[in-house]
Amino acid sequence: MGSWKNIVIFVLAIALTVRIVAALIGLENYRYANSKGYCSEYNIKDPVARVLKDQCLEETMKGSNSLWLLYKAIF
């Protein structure tokens, strides 16, 4: 029975690691797009425009290499 427990813990650890890495890549994507000035046509003083800018920044760099974004996020 102990081996099943270890397998479940291992699978959960892998799933958590994948989720954290995906979130880190998404945040780096957002930061990089924002630092390059993408989606700057939105007025961030308007709450609706801020939401639209956030959506634009999240979708701007989707074609970037995920490993490169992960490297930039870590270092």
Helices and strands as residue ranges (DSSP letters): H 2-35, H 47-60, H 66-74
